[in-house]
Amino acid sequence: MKVATPQQVDAGQAIYNKYVLAAYDLLVLGISCQLLWRCPARKMKDHYNKFISNNHLDVGVGTGYFLDHCDFPSKKPRIALMDLNKNALRYTAERIVRYAPEVYCRNILDSISIPAENFDSVGINFLLHCVPGDFSEKGVIFDHLKAIMNPHAVIFGATILQRGVSPNWFAKKLMNFYNNKGVFSNQYDCAEHLKRELDIRFSEVSIEIAGCVALFYARK
């Protein structure tokens, strides 16, 4: 198995500075998801509402949009944030400060340990397509997250695919541009390979395709 270089790992997350984060909800969750990836943000929010628990870890937090807008089972959930990008962690922690989130700066390609209890749900939304390698290499992420999940916990999320989907002209051009810049690493990503990696590690797996996006969940 190839090991991603520090430069490759950094390229996938370094773009998310305070200026990009300020525009992310409009440009990515609004325009790109609706018109290019053809999976509107409301569909991903519904996915969150279906699987999120009161003991939740969000990995690759972006701007915290879904944590800010989803419906937790109670008014005082335990929420933890995990990301390699400190800008994203800071932005999201401030956005959902009402929940007093735990914050962990981690590279999920490495083994993970946290000074706290395990989780009942783990969200990993729009992160996998930014991680270097194909799914056989990215699969180690599921090993690392599974280690901090409780029995019967669920991991869920969404990722943009390039294989086995039919991107429109603009989506294809943007994906190629992002892959050339190292922002995306999804040129080999397909639903079949994602399912294979989840099936190896979890007992219940489901994947739904919406446009260029795979919405998935897997239960421990």
Buried (B, 14 or more C-beta within 10 A) or exposed (E): EEEBEEEBBBBBBBBBEEEBBEEBBEEBBBEBBBEBBBBBBEBBBEBBBEBBBBBBBBBBBBBBBBBEEBEBEEEEBBBBBBBBBEBBBBBBBEBBEEBEBBBBEBBBBEEBEBEEEBBBBBBBBBBBBBBBBBBEBBBBBBBBBBEBBBEEBBBBBBBBBBEBBEBBEEBBEBBBEBBEEBBBBBBBBBBEBBBBBBEEBBEEBEBBBBBBBBBBBBBB
